[in-house]
Amino acid sequence: MLRYAFEVLNLNRVELTVYDFNKRAIRCYEKTGFTLEGRLRQKIFKNGNYQDVLIMSILKEEWKKTIH
């Protein structure tokens, strides 16, 4: 998907949001090269608690480093 975003669509940046309790997804994004940019504190109410939402992104130049 990132290859398509950067090579076909010629994007310079891809960003995403992920719930802070989704540790597996966060680790997967970090392994792929995404960087934590910010935290939206108590953004959602889930299972009786307020939860943070994380903002992560990767730049084209960072992605190129991970594929070589």
Secondary structure, DSSP 4 states (H G I P E B T S, - for coil): -HHIIIIIS--SEEEEEEETT-HHHHHHHHHHT-EEEEEEEEEEEETTEEEEEEEEEEEHHHHHHHH-
